[in-house]
Amino acid sequence: EANIHLSVRVARLGSRYILLLAEDRTESFRLEQVRRDFVANISHELKTPIGAVGLLAEALDSASEDPEQVRRFAHRLTEESQRLARITQDIIELSRLQAADALTDAEIVSVKQVITSAVDQNRVAAEARGIELAMRGDKRAEVYGDEALLVTAVHNLVSNAIQYSPAGSRVGIGVRIVDGVVEIAVTDQGEGIPEDDLDRVFERFFRVDQARSRHTGGTGLGLAIVKHAVQNHGGDIRVWSQPGRGSTFTIRLPEASHDAAVRPAIGETT
Ligand code: ADP
């Protein structure tokens, strides 16, 4: 988009001069557009489960004679309301991350601890599909940040890796330190991501396969949350993927320094 938005003000200075003030408002127009899209997306995403809850409640009402039907509708009703709760939770988390321009509870955090918590949260899901979770790498790596937020970020990556991989495959979580940067890489042997979509997977509500992600209960916000959480820590996230072979998502964070004077200025979101 090559649209440039200028706000222009004209003032007359005496009879011979006019003053022309032009302000480049392209960026604020862009941000306003992003905000509007987000609100439109949220409405769209909420419409389906809210509609389903209404229909199921009606169906339940008229199915009261048949216990088997009642059970089925009640089960679906629970699923749809859980879905609504998940979407709401993710929207709140993402809005909070976007609004925050600094971390409030930053401390020195053990990366091993972060990964252990994230893996523990995903153990049941992995076992259910016979997927092996393997951690390896530098056990002493430390970063400066918000532990809970970092656990959420790694959790989302591991949960996706399990979600988009075949039963019986392997998910690896590796840590290494390269030139003062801690890299946490989550690798799967899953379906991979088409090249054209690689740039877009971090966008809010973007899914490679809309119907499938909704069906499996994904909110489409997981990677957007990871991206913002990592950016709030002064880091970034990259993805490598090959359809049919698998994907690797790599979070890169500044290594913690125990010397407070050289701590990175974190919280610069873009
Ligand atoms: P979702 O809730 O749909 O998983 P995410 O933001 O976590 O939302 O991911 C966005 C999309 O990126 C997913 O719908 C999926 O198409 C793709 N994706 C994410 N992680 C992986 C992965 N490990 N392997 C293949 N595709 C992935």
Boltz pocket constraint, residues with backbone or C-beta under 6 A from the ligand:
constraints:
  - pocket:
      binder: B
      contacts: [[A, 156], [A, 157], [A, 160], [A, 161], [A, 164], [A, 188], [A, 190], [A, 191], [A, 192], [A, 193], [A, 201], [A, 203], [A, 206], [A, 207], [A, 208], [A, 209], [A, 213], [A, 214], [A, 217], [A, 218], [A, 219], [A, 220], [A, 221], [A, 222], [A, 223], [A, 224], [A, 247]]
      max_distance: 6.0
